[in-house]
Amino acid sequence: MNDRSDEMKPKPGDAVILTEVPPGLLEGLPAEDQDAIVEAVGRPVKLVAFDDCGRAELEFTDSKEGIHYIYVNPGFITLAT
């Protein structure tokens, strides 16, 4: 039996959308990193992997061409269409 919900789950290498900034993620980060993360919300970013705790590792480039990696709960991402 083919489970359609599995088809909609993002896999490493997929483009995903960060739907919102997770609570606490920006705390203590430099302003330029905070700006880059806020800028990434709502646009396609790369899902690199899931870590041992189940968090999604995301990779994205900011407007200054800096590469960033963040880890978020998968509830904060959706598959880009």
C-alpha positions as CSV (number, residue, x, y, z in Angstrom):
1,M,0.0,0.0,0.0
2,N,1.4,3.4,-1.0
3,D,1.1,6.0,1.8
4,R,0.6,9.5,0.2
5,S,1.8,11.1,3.5
6,D,5.2,9.5,2.9
7,E,5.3,11.0,-0.6
8,M,4.9,14.5,0.8
9,K,7.6,14.1,3.5
10,P,10.8,16.0,2.6
11,K,13.9,13.9,2.0
12,P,17.6,15.0,2.1
13,G,18.4,16.9,-1.0
14,D,14.8,18.3,-1.4
15,A,14.0,22.0,-1.5
16,V,11.9,22.9,1.5
17,I,10.3,26.0,2.9
18,L,11.1,27.3,6.4
19,T,7.6,28.3,7.4
20,E,8.6,30.4,10.4
21,V,11.6,31.1,12.7
22,P,11.4,28.6,15.6
23,P,11.1,30.2,19.0
24,G,14.6,30.8,20.6
25,L,16.5,30.2,17.4
26,L,17.7,33.7,17.0
27,E,18.6,34.3,20.7
28,G,22.3,35.0,21.1
29,L,23.2,35.0,17.4
30,P,25.0,37.9,15.7
31,A,22.7,40.3,13.9
32,E,23.9,39.2,10.5
33,D,23.0,35.6,11.2
34,Q,19.6,36.6,12.6
35,D,18.9,38.7,9.4
36,A,19.9,35.8,7.2
37,I,17.6,33.3,9.0
38,V,14.6,35.8,8.9
39,E,15.4,36.3,5.2
40,A,15.2,32.6,4.5
41,V,11.7,32.2,5.9
42,G,9.2,31.5,3.0
43,R,11.8,30.8,0.3
44,P,13.2,27.4,-0.9
45,V,16.2,26.2,1.0
46,K,18.1,22.9,0.8
47,L,17.3,20.1,3.3
48,V,20.7,18.6,3.9
49,A,19.9,15.8,6.3
50,F,18.1,14.8,9.5
51,D,20.4,14.5,12.6
52,D,20.2,11.8,15.2
53,C,17.7,13.8,17.2
54,G,15.4,14.1,14.1
55,R,16.1,17.8,13.5
56,A,16.3,19.0,9.9
57,E,19.6,20.5,8.8
58,L,19.0,23.3,6.3
59,E,21.5,25.1,4.1
60,F,20.8,28.4,2.5
61,T,22.7,31.4,1.1
62,D,21.9,34.9,2.3
63,S,21.7,38.1,0.1
64,K,25.5,38.7,0.7
65,E,26.3,35.1,-0.7
66,G,27.1,33.8,2.8
67,I,26.3,30.2,3.3
68,H,24.4,29.3,6.5
69,Y,23.3,26.0,8.2
70,I,20.6,25.7,10.8
71,Y,18.9,22.8,12.6
72,V,15.1,23.0,13.1
73,N,12.3,20.8,14.2
74,P,10.8,19.3,11.0
75,G,7.5,20.9,12.0
76,F,8.9,24.2,10.8
77,I,9.5,23.0,7.2
78,T,7.3,22.0,4.3
79,L,8.2,20.5,0.9
80,A,8.7,23.2,-1.7
81,T,6.4,22.8,-4.7
